[in-house]
Amino acid sequence: MSLQGLVHWLWRAVDIEGQVLDILIQKRRNKKAAKRLFKKLVKKQKLTPGVIVTNKLKSYGVAIKEIELEADIDSIRD
């Protein structure tokens, strides 16, 4: 996604029923950005997820471990 000529990444969290829980637009796609997304979601939802399904971006796994979420991590299969 491009905003004002700069590349930005759209982070979107969706529940099992397909409802969008949160959307976050950031300039980076790294561990710090992933941690920000997960912390924001946990605070907003007031509960921790049992399973997190991601694409295979490595920063998700690192961020989940660092903020100590007790969730199973599954990847979308291509």
Beta strands, then each sheet from edge to edge (+ up, - down):
strand 1: 2-3
strand 2: 6-7
strand 3: 9-14
strand 4: 20-26
strand 5: 51-54
strand 6: 72-75
sheet 1: 1+ 2-
sheet 2: 3+ 4-
sheet 3: 5+ 6+
end
